[in-house]
Amino acid sequence: MSGFDDSLLNEADETVRVRFVVNGRKVACEVAPRETLVDCLRDKLELTGTHAGCEMGACGACLVQLDGRAVHSCLIFAVQADGATIDTIEGLSELGAIADLQAEFHRRNALQCGFCTPGMLVNAHELLSQTAQPSREEIRDALSGNYCRCTGYEAIVDAIDAVASERMKAGGAGGGVT
């Protein structure tokens, strides 16, 4: 008698089938019960624009939209998102929902190494979807959960502020496809 419980091995190998709508497409994946959403998106669905950074919900690199809200996909188990609608940076980009933000980030050099950029764009998209003309302080506050080691944030704030202004001139809140 070894004292080793063989039943634990079976539980560790167990997978669960989850279904999502990811970037407008229905998908199903087999995941371990404790597999995070970021790992599922990157490893199973090959959506590598969502980055795994701190894996503690502090850096914002893993932000995705889950049922229309920006969430840290490193803090959510894939099984918790079963049945949800998920939009990643790839999906928002394909829809054109963030085209103006992407262009302004590029124009203002608000993306240097680019690691934080997908999370910044997801966060900026949510902010501008909720507040048509945020103040610079509101932009800074919204970005407080996104870490960037390269830009110093000022160019990012400038880019978001410029997009908000352009969207207002173009006809009000939203500006892009949502």
TORTIKOL-300745 format. One record per atom (N, C-alpha, C): residue in one letter; atom name; x, y, z. Coordinates in steps of 0.1 Angstrom, whole numbers, plus 5000, padded with zeros to 4 digits. Atoms other than C-alpha are relative to their C-alpha. Last residue first. Example, Ala and Ser with C-alpha at 12.3 -4.5 7.8 and 13.67 -1.06 7.14 Angstrom:
2
ATOM  type  atom  east  north    up
ATOM     S     N  4991   4989  5000
ATOM     S    CA  5137   4989  5071
ATOM     S     C  4992   5011  5008
ATOM     A     N  5009   4988  5000
ATOM     A    CA  5123   4955  5078
ATOM     A     C  5009   5012  5000
END
This chain:
178
ATOM  type  atom  east  north    up
ATOM     T     N  5000   5007  4988
ATOM     T    CA  4804   5487  4684
ATOM     T     C  4992   4987  5000
ATOM     V     N  5009   5011  4999
ATOM     V    CA  4814   5503  4652
ATOM     V     C  5001   4994  5013
ATOM     G     N  4997   5012  5007
ATOM     G    CA  4832   5536  4656
ATOM     G     C  4989   4990  5001
ATOM     G     N  4992   4998  5012
ATOM     G    CA  4822   5571  4666
ATOM     G     C  5003   4988  4992
ATOM     G     N  4998   5013  5007
ATOM     G    CA  4808   5559  4699
ATOM     G     C  5009   5002  4989
ATOM     A     N  4994   5011  4993
ATOM     A    CA  4795   5592  4712
ATOM     A     C  5001   4988  4991
ATOM     G     N  5004   5004  4986
ATOM     G    CA  4787   5621  4690
ATOM     G     C  5007   4988  5004
ATOM     G     N  5015   5003  4998
ATOM     G    CA  4786   5631  4653
ATOM     G     C  4997   4993  5013
ATOM     A     N  5006   5008  5011
ATOM     A    CA  4820   5634  4637
ATOM     A     C  4986   4996  5003
ATOM     K     N  5001   4991  5012
ATOM     K    CA  4831   5663  4660
ATOM     K     C  4993   4992  4989
ATOM     M     N  5010   4990  4997
ATOM     M    CA  4824   5641  4691
ATOM     M     C  4998   5009  4988
ATOM     R     N  5013   5007  5001
ATOM     R    CA  4843   5612  4675
ATOM     R     C  4989   5010  5003
ATOM     E     N  5003   5003  5014
ATOM     E    CA  4873   5635  4668
ATOM     E     C  4986   4993  4999
ATOM     S     N  5003   4987  5006
ATOM     S    CA  4874   5648  4704
ATOM     S     C  4995   4998  4985
ATOM     A     N  5013   4995  4994
ATOM     A    CA  4872   5613  4718
ATOM     A     C  4996   5013  4994
ATOM     V     N  5010   5008  5006
ATOM     V    CA  4900   5602  4694
ATOM     V     C  4986   5004  5005
ATOM     A     N  5002   4995  5014
ATOM     A    CA  4922   5631  4704
ATOM     A     C  4989   4992  4994
ATOM     D     N  5007   4987  4999
ATOM     D    CA  4917   5623  4742
ATOM     D     C  4997   5005  4985
ATOM     I     N  5013   5003  4996
ATOM     I    CA  4926   5586  4736
ATOM     I     C  4992   5013  5000
ATOM     A     N  5007   5008  5011
ATOM     A    CA  4957   5595  4717
ATOM     A     C  4986   4998  5003
ATOM     D     N  5002   4991  5011
ATOM     D    CA  4968   5622  4742
ATOM     D     C  4993   4993  4989
ATOM     V     N  5011   4990  4996
ATOM     V    CA  4963   5598  4771
ATOM     V     C  4997   5009  4989
ATOM     I     N  5013   5008  5000
ATOM     I    CA  4984   5572  4753
ATOM     I     C  4988   5008  5004
ATOM     A     N  5004   5001  5013
ATOM     A    CA  5011   5598  4745
ATOM     A     C  4987   4991  4999
ATOM     E     N  5005   4987  5005
ATOM     E    CA  5013   5608  4781
ATOM     E     C  4995   4999  4986
ATOM     Y     N  5014   4998  5000
ATOM     Y    CA  5015   5572  4794
ATOM     Y     C  4995   5012  4993
ATOM     G     N  5002   4990  4990
ATOM     G    CA  5052   5571  4801
ATOM     G     C  4986   5005  5000
ATOM     T     N  5004   4988  5006
ATOM     T    CA  5057   5552  4768
ATOM     T     C  4999   5012  5010
ATOM     C     N  4992   4993  5010
ATOM     C    CA  5079   5522  4776
ATOM     C     C  4995   5015  4997
ATOM     R     N  4986   4997  4996
ATOM     R    CA  5070   5504  4808
ATOM     R     C  5007   5009  4990
ATOM     C     N  4991   4999  5012
ATOM     C    CA  5033   5503  4804
ATOM     C     C  5013   5005  5005
ATOM     Y     N  4986   4996  4999
ATOM     Y    CA  5009   5490  4830
ATOM     Y     C  5007   5001  4987
ATOM     N     N  4991   5004  5012
ATOM     N    CA  4972   5491  4826
ATOM     N     C  5014   5005  5003
ATOM     G     N  4998   5014  4999
ATOM     G    CA  4949   5492  4857
ATOM     G     C  5009   4994  4989
ATOM     S     N  4992   5003  4988
ATOM     S    CA  4952   5530  4861
ATOM     S     C  5003   4985  5002
ATOM     L     N  4988   5007  5003
ATOM     L    CA  4941   5534  4825
ATOM     L     C  5008   4996  5012
ATOM     A     N  5004   5012  5007
ATOM     A    CA  4905   5544  4834
ATOM     A     C  5012   4991  4997
ATOM     D     N  5006   5009  4990
ATOM     D    CA  4919   5569  4860
ATOM     D     C  4996   4986  4993
ATOM     R     N  4989   5006  4991
ATOM     R    CA  4942   5584  4834
ATOM     R     C  4994   4990  5010
ATOM     I     N  4992   5009  5009
ATOM     I    CA  4913   5588  4809
ATOM     I     C  5011   4993  5009
ATOM     E     N  5008   5012  5002
ATOM     E    CA  4891   5603  4836
ATOM     E     C  5007   4989  4992
ATOM     E     N  4999   5007  4987
ATOM     E    CA  4919   5628  4845
ATOM     E     C  4992   4987  4999
ATOM     R     N  4987   5006  5000
ATOM     R    CA  4922   5637  4808
ATOM     R     C  5002   4992  5013
ATOM     S     N  4989   4990  4997
ATOM     S    CA  4885   5644  4808
ATOM     S     C  5013   4992  5000
ATOM     P     N  4994   5000  4987
ATOM     P    CA  4862   5619  4791
ATOM     P     C  5010   5011  5002
ATOM     Q     N  4990   4990  5000
ATOM     Q    CA  4842   5630  4760
ATOM     Q     C  5006   5000  5014
ATOM     A     N  4997   4994  5014
ATOM     A    CA  4819   5602  4749
ATOM     A     C  5012   5009  5001
ATOM     T     N  4999   4985  4998
ATOM     T    CA  4819   5583  4782
ATOM     T     C  5005   5006  4987
ATOM     Q     N  5008   4996  4988
ATOM     Q    CA  4807   5547  4782
ATOM     Q     C  5000   5015  5002
ATOM     S     N  5014   5005  5002
ATOM     S    CA  4818   5535  4747
ATOM     S     C  4991   5005  5012
ATOM     L     N  5006   4991  5009
ATOM     L    CA  4849   5558  4751
ATOM     L     C  4986   4995  4996
ATOM     L     N  5002   4987  4995
ATOM     L    CA  4859   5540  4782
ATOM     L     C  4992   5009  4991
ATOM     E     N  5011   5001  4990
ATOM     E    CA  4853   5505  4768
ATOM     E     C  4997   5014  5006
ATOM     H     N  5012   5002  5007
ATOM     H    CA  4874   5513  4737
ATOM     H     C  4988   5000  5010
ATOM     A     N  5004   4987  5006
ATOM     A    CA  4901   5528  4758
ATOM     A     C  4987   4998  4993
ATOM     N     N  5004   4991  4990
ATOM     N    CA  4903   5496  4779
ATOM     N     C  4995   5013  4995
ATOM     V     N  5013   5006  4995
ATOM     V    CA  4904   5473  4749
ATOM     V     C  4994   5009  5011
ATOM     L     N  5011   4997  5010
ATOM     L    CA  4930   5496  4733
ATOM     L     C  4987   4995  5005
ATOM     M     N  5003   4986  5000
ATOM     M    CA  4952   5496  4765
ATOM     M     C  4988   5003  4990
ATOM     G     N  5008   4997  4988
ATOM     G    CA  4949   5459  4768
ATOM     G     C  4996   5014  5001
ATOM     P     N  5013   5006  5001
ATOM     P    CA  4961   5454  4732
ATOM     P     C  4991   5003  5012
ATOM     T     N  5010   4993  5010
ATOM     T    CA  4988   5480  4736
ATOM     T     C  4987   4993  4999
ATOM     C     N  5012   4995  4993
ATOM     C    CA  5005   5466  4767
ATOM     C     C  4989   5005  4991
ATOM     F     N  5006   5011  4992
ATOM     F    CA  5030   5444  4748
ATOM     F     C  4987   5005  5008
ATOM     G     N  5013   5006  5004
ATOM     G    CA  5035   5469  4720
ATOM     G     C  4994   4990  5009
ATOM     C     N  4997   5015  5001
ATOM     C    CA  5072   5476  4725
ATOM     C     C  4987   4993  4996
ATOM     Q     N  4986   5002  5003
ATOM     Q    CA  5065   5513  4717
ATOM     Q     C  5003   4985  4999
ATOM     L     N  4998   5014  4999
ATOM     L    CA  5028   5521  4713
ATOM     L     C  5015   4998  4997
ATOM     A     N  5005   5005  4987
ATOM     A    CA  5017   5556  4720
ATOM     A     C  5001   4985  5001
ATOM     N     N  4990   5009  4994
ATOM     N    CA  5038   5569  4691
ATOM     N     C  4996   4995  5014
ATOM     R     N  4994   4993  4988
ATOM     R    CA  5013   5597  4685
ATOM     R     C  5011   4992  5006
ATOM     R     N  4997   4986  5004
ATOM     R    CA  5003   5586  4649
ATOM     R     C  5008   5007  5012
ATOM     H     N  4988   5000  5009
ATOM     H    CA  5004   5549  4659
ATOM     H     C  5005   5014  4997
ATOM     F     N  4989   5005  4992
ATOM     F    CA  4981   5554  4689
ATOM     F     C  5013   5000  4992
ATOM     E     N  4995   4989  4992
ATOM     E    CA  4959   5576  4667
ATOM     E     C  5012   4995  5010
ATOM     A     N  4993   4990  5009
ATOM     A    CA  4956   5550  4640
ATOM     A     C  5006   5011  5009
ATOM     Q     N  4987   5006  5005
ATOM     Q    CA  4948   5522  4666
ATOM     Q     C  5008   5011  4992
ATOM     L     N  4991   5001  4989
ATOM     L    CA  4922   5544  4683
ATOM     L     C  5014   4994  4996
ATOM     D     N  4995   4986  4997
ATOM     D    CA  4906   5553  4650
ATOM     D     C  5009   5000  5012
ATOM     A     N  4991   4995  5011
ATOM     A    CA  4905   5516  4640
ATOM     A     C  5005   5014  5002
ATOM     I     N  4989   4993  4994
ATOM     I    CA  4890   5505  4673
ATOM     I     C  5010   5006  4990
ATOM     A     N  5005   4992  4988
ATOM     A    CA  4856   5493  4663
ATOM     A     C  5011   5008  5007
ATOM     G     N  4998   4986  5003
ATOM     G    CA  4868   5483  4628
ATOM     G     C  4996   5009  5012
ATOM     L     N  5012   4993  5002
ATOM     L    CA  4852   5449  4632
ATOM     L     C  5002   5015  4997
ATOM     E     N  5007   5005  5013
ATOM     E    CA  4884   5431  4625
ATOM     E     C  4987   5008  4998
ATOM     S     N  4993   4994  5011
ATOM     S    CA  4902   5453  4652
ATOM     S     C  4993   4996  4987
ATOM     L     N  5003   4985  5000
ATOM     L    CA  4876   5446  4679
ATOM     L     C  5007   5006  4988
ATOM     G     N  5014   4998  5004
ATOM     G    CA  4878   5409  4670
ATOM     G     C  4997   5014  4999
ATOM     E     N  5002   5004  5014
ATOM     E    CA  4916   5407  4671
ATOM     E     C  4986   5003  4995
ATOM     I     N  4995   4989  5008
ATOM     I    CA  4917   5427  4704
ATOM     I     C  4999   4997  4985
ATOM     T     N  4986   4998  4997
ATOM     T    CA  4894   5401  4719
ATOM     T     C  5005   5012  4991
ATOM     D     N  4993   4993  5011
ATOM     D    CA  4857   5401  4720
ATOM     D     C  5014   5003  5004
ATOM     I     N  4987   4994  4998
ATOM     I    CA  4840   5375  4741
ATOM     I     C  5005   5007  4988
ATOM     T     N  4995   4994  5013
ATOM     T    CA  4803   5366  4742
ATOM     T     C  5013   5007  5004
ATOM     A     N  4998   4985  5001
ATOM     A    CA  4795   5343  4771
ATOM     A     C  5004   5004  4986
ATOM     G     N  5013   4993  5005
ATOM     G    CA  4780   5308  4771
ATOM     G     C  5002   5015  4998
ATOM     D     N  5008   5009  5008
ATOM     D    CA  4809   5293  4793
ATOM     D     C  4987   5008  4996
ATOM     A     N  5004   4993  5012
ATOM     A    CA  4829   5322  4807
ATOM     A     C  4991   4992  4990
ATOM     Q     N  5008   4989  4996
ATOM     Q    CA  4832   5307  4841
ATOM     Q     C  4994   5008  4989
ATOM     V     N  5013   5005  4998
ATOM     V    CA  4845   5275  4825
ATOM     V     C  4990   5010  5005
ATOM     A     N  5007   5001  5013
ATOM     A    CA  4874   5295  4810
ATOM     A     C  4986   4994  5003
ATOM     F     N  4999   5013  5006
ATOM     F    CA  4884   5305  4845
ATOM     F     C  4992   4999  4987
ATOM     I     N  5013   5007  5003
ATOM     I    CA  4885   5342  4850
ATOM     I     C  5004   4986  4995
ATOM     L     N  5007   5002  4987
ATOM     L    CA  4914   5361  4866
ATOM     L     C  4987   4992  4999
ATOM     C     N  4991   5009  4991
ATOM     C    CA  4938   5359  4837
ATOM     C     C  4993   4997  5013
ATOM     S     N  5002   5014  5003
ATOM     S    CA  4910   5372  4814
ATOM     S     C  5009   4991  5007
ATOM     H     N  4986   5006  4999
ATOM     H    CA  4911   5406  4832
ATOM     H     C  4998   4985  4997
ATOM     V     N  4997   5009  4988
ATOM     V    CA  4877   5420  4822
ATOM     V     C  5014   4995  4998
ATOM     A     N  4986   5003  4999
ATOM     A    CA  4864   5448  4799
ATOM     A     C  5003   4992  5013
ATOM     R     N  4992   4994  4989
ATOM     R    CA  4827   5446  4797
ATOM     R     C  5014   4996  5000
ATOM     G     N  5000   4985  5002
ATOM     G    CA  4805   5439  4766
ATOM     G     C  5008   5008  5011
ATOM     D     N  5014   4995  5000
ATOM     D    CA  4796   5403  4775
ATOM     D     C  5000   5015  5001
ATOM     L     N  5008   5012  4997
ATOM     L    CA  4833   5396  4782
ATOM     L     C  4986   5006  5002
ATOM     Q     N  5014   4996  4997
ATOM     Q    CA  4855   5422  4765
ATOM     Q     C  4992   4987  5002
ATOM     V     N  5010   5003  5011
ATOM     V    CA  4891   5413  4767
ATOM     V     C  4987   5005  5004
ATOM     L     N  5013   4995  5001
ATOM     L    CA  4920   5426  4789
ATOM     L     C  4993   4995  4987
ATOM     C     N  5009   5011  5004
ATOM     C    CA  4950   5403  4793
ATOM     C     C  4986   5005  4998
ATOM     A     N  4996   5006  5013
ATOM     A    CA  4977   5430  4793
ATOM     A     C  4990   4990  4995
ATOM     G     N  5009   4996  5010
ATOM     G    CA  4959   5449  4821
ATOM     G     C  5003   4994  4986
ATOM     C     N  4993   4993  5011
ATOM     C    CA  4988   5448  4845
ATOM     C     C  4991   5004  4988
ATOM     A     N  4995   4987  4996
ATOM     A    CA  4972   5440  4879
ATOM     A     C  5005   5008  4988
ATOM     G     N  5010   4990  5003
ATOM     G    CA  4949   5411  4872
ATOM     G     C  5005   5014  5003
ATOM     M     N  5006   4996  4987
ATOM     M    CA  4972   5386  4889
ATOM     M     C  4990   5011  4998
ATOM     E     N  5009   5011  4996
ATOM     E    CA  4986   5367  4858
ATOM     E     C  4994   5002  5014
ATOM     C     N  4997   5003  4986
ATOM     C    CA  5013   5394  4855
ATOM     C     C  4992   4988  5006
ATOM     G     N  4990   4992  4993
ATOM     G    CA  5013   5394  4818
ATOM     G     C  5003   4996  5014
ATOM     A     N  4999   5005  4986
ATOM     A    CA  4994   5369  4797
ATOM     A     C  5012   5008  5006
ATOM     H     N  4987   5004  4994
ATOM     H    CA  4987   5388  4764
ATOM     H     C  4998   4996  5015
ATOM     T     N  5003   4999  4985
ATOM     T    CA  4955   5389  4744
ATOM     T     C  5013   4995  5007
ATOM     G     N  5000   4985  4998
ATOM     G    CA  4968   5394  4708
ATOM     G     C  4997   5003  5015
ATOM     T     N  4989   4996  4992
ATOM     T    CA  4976   5357  4708
ATOM     T     C  5002   5015  5002
ATOM     L     N  5003   4985  5000
ATOM     L    CA  4942   5345  4697
ATOM     L     C  5011   5006  5009
ATOM     E     N  4989   4993  5006
ATOM     E    CA  4954   5309  4690
ATOM     E     C  4997   5015  4998
ATOM     L     N  5006   4993  5011
ATOM     L    CA  4920   5294  4700
ATOM     L     C  5010   5008  4992
ATOM     K     N  5009   5008  5007
ATOM     K    CA  4934   5267  4723
ATOM     K     C  4994   5007  4987
ATOM     D     N  4995   5014  5003
ATOM     D    CA  4966   5282  4736
ATOM     D     C  4990   4992  4991
ATOM     R     N  4987   5001  5006
ATOM     R    CA  4959   5319  4735
ATOM     R     C  5004   4986  4995
ATOM     L     N  5000   4992  5012
ATOM     L    CA  4922   5321  4741
ATOM     L     C  5013   4999  4993
ATOM     C     N  5009   5006  5009
ATOM     C    CA  4922   5292  4766
ATOM     C     C  5001   5008  4986
ATOM     D     N  4993   5012  5005
ATOM     D    CA  4952   5305  4784
ATOM     D     C  4992   4993  4990
ATOM     V     N  4989   4995  5009
ATOM     V    CA  4936   5340  4787
ATOM     V     C  5007   4988  4994
ATOM     L     N  5006   4996  5013
ATOM     L    CA  4903   5323  4799
ATOM     L     C  5012   5005  4991
ATOM     T     N  5004   4986  5001
ATOM     T    CA  4922   5306  4827
ATOM     T     C  4995   5003  4986
ATOM     E     N  4993   4993  5011
ATOM     E    CA  4924   5268  4830
ATOM     E     C  4994   5014  4999
ATOM     R     N  4993   4988  4995
ATOM     R    CA  4911   5256  4864
ATOM     R     C  5008   5007  4990
ATOM     P     N  5009   4991  4991
ATOM     P    CA  4884   5232  4852
ATOM     P     C  5007   5013  5005
ATOM     A     N  5000   5005  4987
ATOM     A    CA  4907   5219  4824
ATOM     A     C  4992   5009  5009
ATOM     V     N  4991   4994  4991
ATOM     V    CA  4895   5229  4790
ATOM     V     C  5001   4993  5014
ATOM     E     N  4999   5009  4988
ATOM     E    CA  4879   5213  4760
ATOM     E     C  5011   5007  5009
ATOM     C     N  4987   5004  4996
ATOM     C    CA  4869   5241  4736
ATOM     C     C  4999   4990  5012
ATOM     A     N  5000   5009  4988
ATOM     A    CA  4839   5251  4717
ATOM     A     C  5014   4996  5002
ATOM     V     N  4989   5009  4998
ATOM     V    CA  4835   5281  4693
ATOM     V     C  4998   4991  5012
ATOM     K     N  5003   5010  4990
ATOM     K    CA  4807   5302  4679
ATOM     K     C  5012   4990  5000
ATOM     R     N  5001   5014  5005
ATOM     R    CA  4821   5331  4659
ATOM     R     C  4997   4991  5012
ATOM     G     N  5011   5003  5009
ATOM     G    CA  4814   5368  4664
ATOM     G     C  4999   4986  4995
ATOM     N     N  4999   4992  5012
ATOM     N    CA  4848   5376  4679
ATOM     N     C  4990   4997  4990
ATOM     V     N  4987   4993  5000
ATOM     V    CA  4845   5347  4703
ATOM     V     C  5001   5008  4987
ATOM     V     N  5000   4993  5013
ATOM     V    CA  4810   5333  4709
ATOM     V     C  5012   5009  5002
ATOM     F     N  5001   4986  4999
ATOM     F    CA  4816   5308  4737
ATOM     F     C  4997   5005  4986
ATOM     R     N  5004   4994  5013
ATOM     R    CA  4812   5271  4744
ATOM     R     C  4999   5016  5002
ATOM     V     N  5006   4987  4999
ATOM     V    CA  4829   5251  4771
ATOM     V     C  4997   5006  4986
ATOM     R     N  5003   4994  5013
ATOM     R    CA  4836   5214  4772
ATOM     R     C  4993   5013  5003
ATOM     V     N  5014   4996  5001
ATOM     V    CA  4851   5203  4805
ATOM     V     C  4999   5007  4986
ATOM     T     N  5003   4988  5007
ATOM     T    CA  4883   5184  4810
ATOM     T     C  4985   5003  4999
ATOM     E     N  5013   4997  5005
ATOM     E    CA  4895   5159  4835
ATOM     E     C  4999   5013  4993
ATOM     D     N  5000   5001  5014
ATOM     D    CA  4932   5150  4837
ATOM     D     C  4986   5003  4994
ATOM     A     N  4991   4990  5006
ATOM     A    CA  4936   5164  4872
ATOM     A     C  5000   4999  4985
ATOM     E     N  5006   4986  4999
ATOM     E    CA  4905   5146  4884
ATOM     E     C  5009   5010  4993
ATOM     N     N  5011   4999  5009
ATOM     N    CA  4918   5112  4871
ATOM     N     C  4994   5014  5000
ATOM     L     N  4995   5000  5013
ATOM     L    CA  4951   5116  4889
ATOM     L     C  4989   5002  4990
ATOM     L     N  4996   4987  5002
ATOM     L    CA  4934   5124  4922
ATOM     L     C  5006   5002  4986
ATOM     S     N  5012   4992  5005
ATOM     S    CA  4916   5091  4921
ATOM     S     C  5004   5014  4997
ATOM     D     N  5001   5000  5015
ATOM     D    CA  4950   5073  4924
ATOM     D     C  4988   5008  4994
ATOM     D     N  5014   5001  5004
ATOM     D    CA  4953   5082  4961
ATOM     D     C  5000   5002  4985
ATOM     F     N  5003   4990  5011
ATOM     F    CA  4989   5075  4971
ATOM     F     C  4986   4998  4995
ATOM     G     N  5006   4988  4994
ATOM     G    CA  4993   5057  5005
ATOM     G     C  4997   5011  4990
ATOM     S     N  4991   4989  5002
ATOM     S    CA  5016   5032  4988
ATOM     S     C  4995   5013  5008
ATOM     M     N  5008   4988  5000
ATOM     M    CA  5000   5000  5000
ATOM     M     C  5009   5012  5000
END
